[in-house]
Amino acid sequence: TEWMQAQQELQQSITDYAGEISQLPLDSPDRAAAMEEMARRSDKLTAQELPVLARFDKGFGESWNHFHDKKPGSEGAVLQTRMKMYGITDEQMNRYIATGQEPDGLKKAVNEARRSGEWPALGVVRASYQMRADYLRATTGSDDAASRKQADQLDAASASLTNNRNAIHMNWGSEKYSKLSQKYPDDTN
């Protein structure tokens, strides 16, 4: 599609610019300034790109709209609060969606979701993984097996964490029931 072609051209221009930066000496102030400028422009472009992509690609649009819905009770309504709990900014989330660059806050949320299965952590992880997976599907060709595989792995990891949460809470409930039934035996027998 036209969107994918424009996206690939933009990515190529960024790659070319990064190549030019890499030619500068490592200790050059120009190199540091150019890298900062590239990161700033990249964040700005990503903030514009993602909502536009959501309008053009149905799959990405569904996940983007789901996690950006502000209706009370929706996942989108609580995502910002959950992101703040883990120190994740909108720019970091957008960068993750577009590049896969995982911010420290997301790493913390993944560990917390694996360990305890708590909703805030799981919500952040599910949102980021789903939007990243749908972004990969929207911006790569059907012949890009590596990107498709990564998207499938993100979907599987999200499902696994959700199932893990269910198992953690089921085990907690079973243990609690066992303790309570020993403390307060059923006298009907």
NORPE-V461263 format. One record per residue. N is the residue number from 0. NEAR is the number of other C-alpha atoms within 10 Angstrom. Layout:
n & near
N & NEAR
N & NEAR
//
This chain:
n & near
0 & 9
1 & 7
2 & 14
3 & 14
4 & 12
5 & 11
6 & 16
7 & 14
8 & 12
9 & 13
10 & 13
11 & 12
12 & 12
13 & 15
14 & 12
15 & 12
16 & 14
17 & 14
18 & 11
19 & 12
20 & 18
21 & 13
22 & 9
23 & 14
24 & 11
25 & 11
26 & 8
27 & 10
28 & 11
29 & 13
30 & 17
31 & 15
32 & 12
33 & 18
34 & 16
35 & 12
36 & 12
37 & 16
38 & 13
39 & 13
40 & 13
41 & 17
42 & 18
43 & 14
44 & 12
45 & 18
46 & 17
47 & 12
48 & 14
49 & 19
50 & 15
51 & 13
52 & 20
53 & 19
54 & 14
55 & 14
56 & 16
57 & 13
58 & 17
59 & 25
60 & 21
61 & 15
62 & 20
63 & 24
64 & 15
65 & 16
66 & 23
67 & 18
68 & 16
69 & 15
70 & 10
71 & 9
72 & 9
73 & 13
74 & 18
75 & 20
76 & 16
77 & 19
78 & 19
79 & 17
80 & 14
81 & 20
82 & 22
83 & 13
84 & 14
85 & 18
86 & 16
87 & 19
88 & 14
89 & 14
90 & 15
91 & 19
92 & 24
93 & 22
94 & 21
95 & 18
96 & 23
97 & 21
98 & 13
99 & 15
100 & 13
101 & 14
102 & 16
103 & 13
104 & 20
105 & 22
106 & 14
107 & 15
108 & 25
109 & 20
110 & 15
111 & 17
112 & 24
113 & 18
114 & 13
115 & 15
116 & 23
117 & 16
118 & 15
119 & 18
120 & 24
121 & 23
122 & 24
123 & 28
124 & 26
125 & 22
126 & 22
127 & 24
128 & 22
129 & 23
130 & 30
131 & 27
132 & 26
133 & 26
134 & 25
135 & 24
136 & 21
137 & 20
138 & 19
139 & 17
140 & 13
141 & 10
142 & 8
143 & 11
144 & 11
145 & 11
146 & 18
147 & 18
148 & 14
149 & 15
150 & 21
151 & 17
152 & 14
153 & 21
154 & 18
155 & 14
156 & 16
157 & 22
158 & 13
159 & 13
160 & 20
161 & 21
162 & 13
163 & 17
164 & 20
165 & 13
166 & 13
167 & 17
168 & 15
169 & 12
170 & 12
171 & 12
172 & 12
173 & 12
174 & 12
175 & 12
176 & 12
177 & 13
178 & 12
179 & 11
180 & 11
181 & 10
182 & 9
183 & 9
184 & 11
185 & 8
186 & 5
187 & 4
188 & 4
//
